[in-house]
Amino acid sequence: MSAQRDDELPVSETFAPQAAGPTVRRIALGSQLRKLREAREVTREAAGHAIRASASKISRLELGRVASKERDVADLLTLYGVHDGQRRSAFLQLLREANTPGWWHQYGDILPSWFEVYVGLEEAASRIRTYEIQFVPGLLQTESYARALTTRGRPEAAPEEIDRRVAVRMTRQEILTRPAAPQVWAVVDEEALRRPIGGQRVIQGQIEHLIEVTKLPNVTLRVLPARSDGITGEGGPFTILRFAEPELPDVVYLEHLTSAIYLDRRSDVDRYQAVIDTLLVETGSQASTAKTLQTIRREI
């Protein structure tokens, strides 16, 4: 095993500032535990055995996909040679903060676990790039549009459930105007803006909202013209999340009807980044987008 001392490895609180939410702190904690394990040349199997778990659980813990128990983290720190009381306390404090429920946990009865992960990542992101082909992106939807879309997608849901689902979407949008708001780039297919979700009044209100929200300095919208061949984005909608913490990898989010995929391998992220860069070029300038929005507003 490596003789590297535990005090040579910094506690990840340096890239999990107070402004970071529990999801980022969980990822930060997992990343630091992985570094400690690798520095001591401990296998995932051995680490799992130390906490009475499997290697796959260690993998999920290190990726920040699952919450950790204090006893498990304490046992792993011992296994990895972290004996200094101050450093152990710093790790355990980061763990407690990582396990603090985010605002979205109050909606846990209506949100699938795979989407709760996304909400936490979205809240923590410093840059969000998204491509949408069917609907207006959630961060840019009006309440009326979101309600019409939710009601259509869940016709069996009670009015109270619809209200709560819409509330989640509206609360997510608060990141657009908070201090240190993320930079948001959205590319939306023109046909999505012409789709009469909720009827004429609702979609007209939605277009007017897009005109206004894109006046925010941190929000950029591009409309992919209907005349485009659509080949660049033929893989479907996706979102790329980037974080201010340099040790946290970019994440590509792909949502399906009943699940989602999170990609953070560099080669995967680079490919999606290239796609959205090309889409931004194909869609022209902010001025052309404003003109397109005004045209759609008149025609619908």
C-alpha positions as CSV (number, residue, x, y, z in Angstrom):
1,M,0.0,0.0,0.0
2,S,1.0,3.6,-0.6
3,A,2.7,5.4,2.3
4,Q,1.1,8.7,1.4
5,R,0.0,10.4,4.6
6,D,-3.7,11.3,5.1
7,D,-2.8,15.0,5.7
8,E,-1.5,15.2,2.2
9,L,-5.0,14.9,0.8
10,P,-7.3,18.0,1.2
11,V,-10.8,17.7,2.6
12,S,-13.2,18.3,-0.2
13,E,-14.9,21.2,1.7
14,T,-12.6,23.4,-0.4
15,F,-14.8,22.6,-3.4
16,A,-18.1,22.3,-1.6
17,P,-18.7,26.0,-0.5
18,Q,-21.5,27.0,1.8
19,A,-23.6,27.9,-1.2
20,A,-23.5,24.4,-2.5
21,G,-26.6,22.2,-2.0
22,P,-26.7,18.7,-0.6
23,T,-26.3,17.0,-4.0
24,V,-23.0,18.7,-4.7
25,R,-21.8,18.0,-1.2
26,R,-22.7,14.3,-1.6
27,I,-20.7,14.2,-4.9
28,A,-17.8,16.1,-3.2
29,L,-17.7,13.7,-0.3
30,G,-17.8,10.6,-2.6
31,S,-15.0,12.1,-4.8
32,Q,-12.8,12.6,-1.8
33,L,-13.4,9.1,-0.4
34,R,-12.5,7.7,-3.8
35,K,-9.2,9.6,-3.7
36,L,-8.4,8.3,-0.3
37,R,-9.2,4.8,-1.3
38,E,-7.1,5.0,-4.4
39,A,-4.2,6.6,-2.5
40,R,-4.2,3.6,-0.1
41,E,-4.6,1.2,-3.0
42,V,-7.8,-0.3,-1.4
43,T,-10.1,-2.1,-3.8
44,R,-13.8,-1.4,-3.9
45,E,-14.4,-4.9,-2.8
46,A,-12.2,-4.5,0.3
47,A,-13.9,-1.1,1.1
48,G,-17.3,-2.7,0.7
49,H,-16.3,-5.5,3.1
50,A,-15.2,-2.9,5.7
51,I,-18.7,-1.4,5.8
52,R,-20.6,-4.7,5.3
53,A,-21.6,-3.8,1.7
54,S,-20.8,-4.6,-1.9
55,A,-18.3,-3.1,-4.3
56,S,-21.2,-1.6,-6.3
57,K,-22.4,0.3,-3.2
58,I,-18.9,1.8,-2.8
59,S,-19.1,2.8,-6.5
60,R,-22.5,4.5,-6.0
61,L,-21.2,6.2,-2.8
62,E,-18.1,7.5,-4.6
63,L,-20.3,8.9,-7.5
64,G,-22.6,10.6,-5.0
65,R,-25.6,8.6,-6.1
66,V,-26.6,7.4,-2.6
67,A,-26.6,8.9,0.8
68,S,-24.0,7.7,3.3
69,K,-24.3,6.6,6.9
70,E,-22.0,8.2,9.4
71,R,-20.8,4.9,10.7
72,D,-19.9,3.8,7.2
73,V,-17.9,6.9,6.4
74,A,-16.2,6.7,9.8
75,D,-15.2,3.0,9.1
76,L,-13.9,4.0,5.6
77,L,-11.8,6.8,7.0
78,T,-10.2,4.4,9.5
79,L,-9.6,1.9,6.6
80,Y,-8.0,4.7,4.6
81,G,-5.7,5.8,7.4
82,V,-7.4,9.0,8.3
83,H,-7.0,9.1,12.1
84,D,-6.5,12.8,12.8
85,G,-9.6,14.0,14.8
86,Q,-9.9,17.4,13.1
87,R,-9.8,15.9,9.6
88,R,-12.3,13.1,10.5
89,S,-14.6,15.8,12.0
90,A,-14.4,17.8,8.7
91,F,-15.4,14.7,6.7
92,L,-18.3,13.9,9.0
93,Q,-19.5,17.5,9.0
94,L,-19.5,17.4,5.2
95,L,-21.5,14.1,5.4
96,R,-24.1,15.7,7.6
97,E,-24.5,18.6,5.2
98,A,-24.7,16.2,2.3
99,N,-27.5,14.3,4.0
100,T,-29.5,17.5,4.7
101,P,-32.8,17.3,2.7
102,G,-33.1,19.7,-0.2
103,W,-36.3,21.7,-0.7
104,W,-37.4,19.1,-3.3
105,H,-37.6,16.3,-0.7
106,Q,-41.0,17.6,0.5
107,Y,-42.2,16.5,-2.9
108,G,-40.7,13.0,-2.7
109,D,-44.1,11.4,-2.9
110,I,-44.6,12.7,-6.4
111,L,-41.0,12.9,-7.7
112,P,-39.2,9.7,-8.8
113,S,-35.8,9.3,-7.2
114,W,-34.0,9.7,-10.5
115,F,-35.5,13.1,-11.0
116,E,-34.7,14.3,-7.5
117,V,-31.1,13.7,-8.4
118,Y,-31.5,16.0,-11.4
119,V,-33.2,18.8,-9.4
120,G,-30.3,18.8,-6.9
121,L,-27.7,18.9,-9.7
122,E,-29.6,21.7,-11.5
123,E,-29.8,23.8,-8.4
124,A,-26.0,23.4,-7.9
125,A,-25.0,24.0,-11.6
126,S,-23.1,27.1,-12.7
127,R,-23.9,26.5,-16.3
128,I,-26.9,24.7,-17.9
129,R,-27.1,24.0,-21.6
130,T,-30.2,22.3,-22.9
131,Y,-31.7,21.2,-26.2
132,E,-35.5,20.5,-26.4
133,I,-37.5,19.3,-29.4
134,Q,-41.0,18.9,-28.0
135,F,-41.7,21.4,-25.3
136,V,-40.4,24.6,-23.8
137,P,-37.6,23.8,-21.3
138,G,-38.9,23.5,-17.8
139,L,-36.8,26.4,-16.5
140,L,-38.5,28.7,-19.0
141,Q,-42.1,27.6,-18.8
142,T,-44.9,29.8,-17.5
143,E,-47.1,28.4,-14.8
144,S,-50.1,28.1,-17.2
145,Y,-48.0,26.2,-19.8
146,A,-46.6,24.0,-17.1
147,R,-50.0,23.3,-15.7
148,A,-51.4,22.4,-19.2
149,L,-48.5,20.2,-19.9
150,T,-48.7,18.4,-16.6
151,T,-52.5,17.9,-16.8
152,R,-52.2,16.5,-20.3
153,G,-49.4,14.1,-19.3
154,R,-51.2,12.9,-16.1
155,P,-54.9,13.0,-16.8
156,E,-55.6,10.7,-13.9
157,A,-53.9,12.9,-11.3
158,A,-55.9,14.8,-8.7
159,P,-55.9,18.6,-8.8
160,E,-53.8,18.8,-5.7
161,E,-51.1,16.6,-7.3
162,I,-51.1,18.8,-10.4
163,D,-50.7,21.9,-8.2
164,R,-47.7,20.3,-6.4
165,R,-46.0,19.2,-9.6
166,V,-46.4,22.7,-11.1
167,A,-45.0,24.1,-7.8
168,V,-41.9,22.0,-8.2
169,R,-41.3,23.5,-11.7
170,M,-41.9,27.0,-10.5
171,T,-39.6,26.6,-7.6
172,R,-36.8,25.3,-9.8
173,Q,-37.0,28.5,-11.8
174,E,-35.9,30.6,-8.8
175,I,-32.3,29.7,-9.7
176,L,-32.6,32.1,-12.7
177,T,-32.8,35.2,-10.6
178,R,-30.8,34.2,-7.4
179,P,-27.4,35.7,-6.6
180,A,-24.7,33.9,-8.6
181,A,-27.4,32.6,-11.0
182,P,-26.3,29.9,-13.5
183,Q,-25.7,30.8,-17.1
184,V,-28.4,29.1,-19.1
185,W,-28.3,28.4,-22.9
186,A,-31.4,26.8,-24.4
187,V,-31.9,25.6,-27.9
188,V,-35.5,24.9,-28.7
189,D,-37.0,23.5,-31.9
190,E,-39.4,26.0,-33.6
191,E,-42.1,23.4,-33.8
192,A,-42.1,23.1,-30.0
193,L,-42.9,26.7,-29.7
194,R,-45.8,26.4,-32.2
195,R,-47.3,23.4,-30.5
196,P,-50.6,24.7,-29.0
197,I,-50.1,23.4,-25.4
198,G,-53.1,24.6,-23.4
199,G,-54.6,26.6,-26.3
200,Q,-53.9,29.9,-28.0
201,R,-53.9,32.1,-24.9
202,V,-51.5,29.8,-23.0
203,I,-49.0,29.5,-25.8
204,Q,-49.1,33.2,-26.6
205,G,-48.4,33.9,-22.9
206,Q,-45.6,31.4,-23.1
207,I,-44.0,33.1,-26.1
208,E,-44.3,36.5,-24.4
209,H,-42.6,35.1,-21.3
210,L,-39.7,33.8,-23.4
211,I,-39.3,37.3,-24.9
212,E,-39.1,38.7,-21.4
213,V,-37.0,36.0,-19.7
214,T,-34.3,36.2,-22.4
215,K,-33.7,39.8,-21.3
216,L,-32.0,38.3,-18.2
217,P,-28.2,38.6,-18.7
218,N,-27.7,34.9,-17.8
219,V,-30.4,33.4,-20.1
220,T,-29.8,32.8,-23.8
221,L,-32.4,31.2,-26.1
222,R,-31.9,30.0,-29.6
223,V,-34.7,28.7,-31.8
224,L,-33.8,25.9,-34.3
225,P,-35.7,26.9,-37.5
226,A,-38.4,24.5,-38.8
227,R,-36.6,24.4,-42.1
228,S,-33.5,22.9,-40.4
229,D,-32.9,19.2,-41.3
230,G,-32.5,18.4,-37.6
231,I,-29.7,16.0,-38.2
232,T,-27.4,17.6,-35.6
233,G,-29.7,17.0,-32.7
234,E,-31.2,13.7,-34.0
235,G,-30.3,11.9,-30.7
236,G,-33.1,13.7,-28.9
237,P,-33.3,16.3,-26.1
238,F,-30.6,16.5,-23.5
239,T,-29.1,18.8,-20.8
240,I,-25.5,19.4,-19.9
241,L,-24.7,20.6,-16.4
242,R,-21.5,22.2,-15.3
243,F,-20.4,23.1,-11.8
244,A,-18.2,25.8,-10.3
245,E,-16.3,23.2,-8.3
246,P,-13.4,22.1,-10.6
247,E,-13.3,18.6,-9.3
248,L,-16.9,17.9,-10.1
249,P,-17.4,16.5,-13.7
250,D,-19.8,17.9,-16.2
251,V,-23.0,15.7,-16.4
252,V,-25.2,15.0,-19.3
253,Y,-28.8,14.3,-18.4
254,L,-31.0,12.2,-20.7
255,E,-34.6,11.8,-19.6
256,H,-36.9,8.9,-20.6
257,L,-40.5,8.3,-19.8
258,T,-39.9,6.3,-16.6
259,S,-36.2,6.8,-15.9
260,A,-33.1,8.9,-16.7
261,I,-29.5,8.4,-17.6
262,Y,-26.6,10.5,-16.2
263,L,-23.4,10.5,-18.2
264,D,-20.2,12.0,-16.9
265,R,-17.5,10.2,-18.9
266,R,-15.4,12.8,-20.6
267,S,-15.8,11.3,-24.1
268,D,-19.6,11.3,-23.7
269,V,-19.8,14.8,-22.4
270,D,-17.5,16.1,-25.2
271,R,-19.8,14.6,-27.8
272,Y,-22.9,16.2,-26.5
273,Q,-21.0,19.5,-26.0
274,A,-20.0,19.4,-29.7
275,V,-23.7,18.8,-30.7
276,I,-25.0,21.8,-28.7
277,D,-22.1,24.0,-30.0
278,T,-23.2,23.1,-33.5
279,L,-26.8,23.8,-32.8
280,L,-26.0,27.2,-31.4
281,V,-24.2,28.0,-34.6
282,E,-27.1,26.7,-36.7
283,T,-29.7,28.8,-34.8
284,G,-28.0,32.2,-35.5
285,S,-27.9,35.2,-33.2
286,Q,-30.0,36.4,-30.3
287,A,-31.5,39.1,-32.7
288,S,-32.7,36.4,-35.1
289,T,-34.2,34.5,-32.2
290,A,-36.1,37.6,-31.0
291,K,-37.4,38.1,-34.5
292,T,-38.5,34.5,-34.7
293,L,-40.3,34.8,-31.3
294,Q,-42.1,37.9,-32.5
295,T,-43.2,36.1,-35.7
296,I,-44.5,33.1,-33.8
297,R,-46.3,35.4,-31.4
298,R,-48.2,37.0,-34.4
299,E,-48.9,33.8,-36.2
300,I,-50.3,31.5,-33.4
